[in-house]
Amino acid sequence: MSHTAIQPLAPDGYRLRLPGPTFVPERVLQATAQLVVNHRGPEFRAALARAEAGLQPILGTGNRILFYAASGSGMMEAAIVNVAGPGDELLIVTHGQFGERFSTIAEAVGAKADVVAAPWGEDIDVDAVEARLREKDYRAMVVVHNESSTGIVADLARLGALVRDRPTLLVVDSVSGLGGIEMKQDEWGVDILVSASQKALMCPPGLGLASVSAKAWKVIQGGGRLPSFYWDFRRALASAEKGETPFTPAVGLVAGLIEALDMIHAEGLPNVLARHTRLANALRAGGAAIGLTDFGPGKRKSSTVVVFDVPAPLDGAAIVRELYQRHRTVIAGARNRLSGKVIRIGTMGAIDADTIGTDLAHLEDVLRVLGHNLTPGAGVAAARASLS
């Protein structure tokens, strides 16, 4: 039997610098390529237990972790259908594209939702949220932890305090935050936390996870929820208690996740979080030195994504296109109302000072080609100064 060489998906020199999916370290890739084992056998039960134990300190929880073969959006839907029943009302706090996706999901599955919206690029007005909570008893307040469309982080400690003594649950998407921005689920009172594998957890896409508080389990076990089969957390918990998942899991991705978690804990979680902050700040400093300012006036800036305003008359899509064509560096623009107005660069996962220096060197080259006036080397020098 003859074998043909594997055709690579990416060209030579390809640099994945999106705000997710992110670059996957070689040792994680190798782990995902191991022999696939029986997903109901003792080997995989041991693997799930290792993954759960490695994740719990990153989430800041003692809860069971529920695993799904899913994207982040799938886990967002799971969070909604498990807590909302006919007639229950949700308060969705939006501060960017993915908060608005929660509203779209709620509408699609037939949940009632009120929205309190922060202008894109601004911090969430916690006082305005509190005022809305006083108006009625909501089943849940729903918020995105790290809004990768705008680069703003929600103040979950303050938001959690608002509902701690209310029946309202706090439902949080931390797809682009978990592993790169501090999360203290139990301490902050986050009742349902959902995330996915492809961002700061340094794995390929396809593995979703959820962590559910005792307060939320009372609601979920109480019935009267929207109908679901695949997403039913009760079924997932019953399987987790046996060391399994209810449906066929992403076996190879769990193996990769274990390797990624080993990397995080070997570096030390506080060191990992500090590295993300340091590198994001260095990229912002470098951008400022070449005329790229942070998007929006918000103070709670992300450590896992940097969002730059695109200076007139440049077009964000042209910068993204030229970076790929000239350097095979892949960053993101915006696929929403900010299209052409911002560029977004991931600062999450397996990156270091050299990664940021290369990003800025490539940006300087492309901006000059597009006619933007800058001092050559200024961005790289400013980033280096920030890191020193």
C-alpha positions, 0 to 999 in steps of 0.5 A, spaced: 500 500 500 503 506 497 502 512 502 502 519 499 505 525 503 500 529 507 499 535 504 500 541 509 494 546 510 498 552 510 504 555 506 511 555 509 512 561 514 505 561 516 504 565 522 497 564 526 496 571 530 488 571 530 485 572 537 483 565 536 484 559 534 491 560 536 498 557 534 498 550 537 505 548 540 508 542 537 508 538 543 500 539 544 500 537 536 504 531 538 499 529 543 493 530 539 496 525 534 496 519 539 493 512 538 485 514 539 483 510 545 476 507 547 472 513 549 468 508 554 475 505 557 479 506 563 485 509 559 480 515 557 477 515 564 483 517 566 485 522 561 478 526 563 480 526 570 487 529 569 484 534 564 479 536 569 484 536 575 488 541 570 483 545 569 479 546 575 485 551 578 485 555 571 477 556 572 478 557 580 473 552 581 472 545 585 466 544 580 466 538 576 468 540 568 463 538 563 466 536 556 463 537 549 465 536 542 463 543 540 465 550 539 465 556 543 458 558 540 455 551 542 457 552 549 454 559 549 447 555 546 448 550 552 449 555 557 442 558 555 438 552 554 440 549 561 437 555 565 432 558 561 425 556 561 418 558 557 417 565 561 423 566 564 427 572 562 434 573 561 438 580 562 444 579 557 449 584 558 453 586 551 459 590 550 461 587 543 460 582 538 459 576 542 455 579 547 450 580 541 451 573 539 448 571 546 442 575 544 441 572 537 442 565 541 437 567 546 432 569 540 433 563 536 432 558 542 425 562 544 428 565 550 426 572 553 431 577 553 432 584 555 439 587 553 443 592 557 448 594 552 455 598 553 458 602 547 463 598 544 470 599 546 467 602 553 467 598 560 461 595 562 457 600 566 455 596 573 451 601 576 446 601 570 446 593 570 444 593 577 439 598 576 436 593 571 436 587 576 432 591 581 426 592 575 425 585 575 427 578 577 431 575 572 433 567 571 440 569 569 444 575 567 449 573 561 455 576 560 462 575 555 468 575 560 473 577 555 470 581 549 475 579 543 471 584 538 473 590 542 478 588 547 475 589 553 474 585 560 468 585 564 468 586 571 466 579 573 467 580 581 463 586 581 457 583 576 457 577 581 456 581 587 450 584 584 447 577 584 450 573 589 444 574 594 439 574 588 435 568 585 439 570 578 444 566 576 451 569 573 452 566 566 459 567 563 462 566 556 470 566 557 472 562 551 477 568 549 479 569 556 480 563 560 488 561 561 490 568 559 486 572 564 484 571 571 478 567 573 476 566 580 469 562 578 467 560 585 470 566 589 466 571 584 460 567 584 460 565 576 454 560 576 455 557 569 462 558 566 463 556 558 469 556 554 473 552 549 480 549 547 482 554 541 485 560 544 489 561 551 488 553 552 493 552 546 489 547 543 486 546 536 478 548 536 473 543 537 473 541 545 468 545 549 467 545 557 462 548 562 463 548 569 456 549 573 455 552 581 451 548 586 446 554 585 445 553 578 444 546 579 438 547 583 435 551 577 437 546 572 435 540 576 428 543 577 426 542 570 421 547 566 427 548 561 427 549 554 428 542 551 435 540 549 438 533 548 445 534 546 446 540 550 443 537 557 447 538 562 444 533 567 446 528 562 453 530 562 453 531 569 451 523 570 456 521 565 461 525 569 460 522 575 462 515 571 468 519 569 465 519 562 462 524 557 454 523 554 456 523 547 463 521 543 468 526 545 474 529 542 478 524 544 485 527 541 483 534 543 483 531 550 490 528 550 492 535 547 489 539 552 492 535 558 499 537 554 497 544 554 495 544 561 501 541 563 505 546 560 501 552 563 502 549 570 509 547 569 510 555 567 505 556 573 499 559 572 500 566 575 506 567 571 502 565 565 497 570 566 503 575 568 506 574 561 499 575 557 499 582 560 506 584 559 506 582 552 499 585 550 502 591 554 508 591 549 504 590 543 500 596 545 506 600 546 509 598 540 503 600 536 502 607 539 509 608 537 507 607 530 501 611 530 496 605 532 492 607 538 487 602 542 480 602 540 475 605 545 476 609 551 475 603 556 480 602 562 479 594 563 483 592 557 484 585 555 491 581 556 489 576 550 487 580 544 489 587 542 484 591 538 487 597 534 484 603 531 486 603 524 488 611 522 485 614 516 485 613 510 488 606 511 483 600 511 483 595 516 482 589 511 488 592 506 492 591 512 490 584 514 491 582 506 498 585 506 500 582 512 498 575 509 501 576 502 508 579 504 509 576 511 504 570 511 502 573 518 495 572 519 491 577 524 484 579 524 480 585 522 472 585 524 466 582 521 461 587 524 460 594 525 467 595 526 469 592 519 475 596 516 476 600 522 480 596 527 485 590 526 485 585 532 491 581 534 491 575 539 496 575 545 494 569 548 497 562 548 504 560 546 507 567 545 513 570 547 517 577 546 520 575 540 512 573 537 510 581 539 517 583 536 516 580 529 508 582 529 511 589 530 516 589 525 511 586 520 506 591 521 511 597 520 513 594 513 506 593 511 504 600 514 509 603 510 507 600 504 500 602 505 503 610 505 502 610 513 508 615 516 512 612 521 519 612 524 522 605 522 524 601 528 520 605 533 514 600 534 519 594 536 523 599 540 517 601 544 515 594 545 522 592 547 522 598 552 516 596 555 518 589 556 525 591 560 
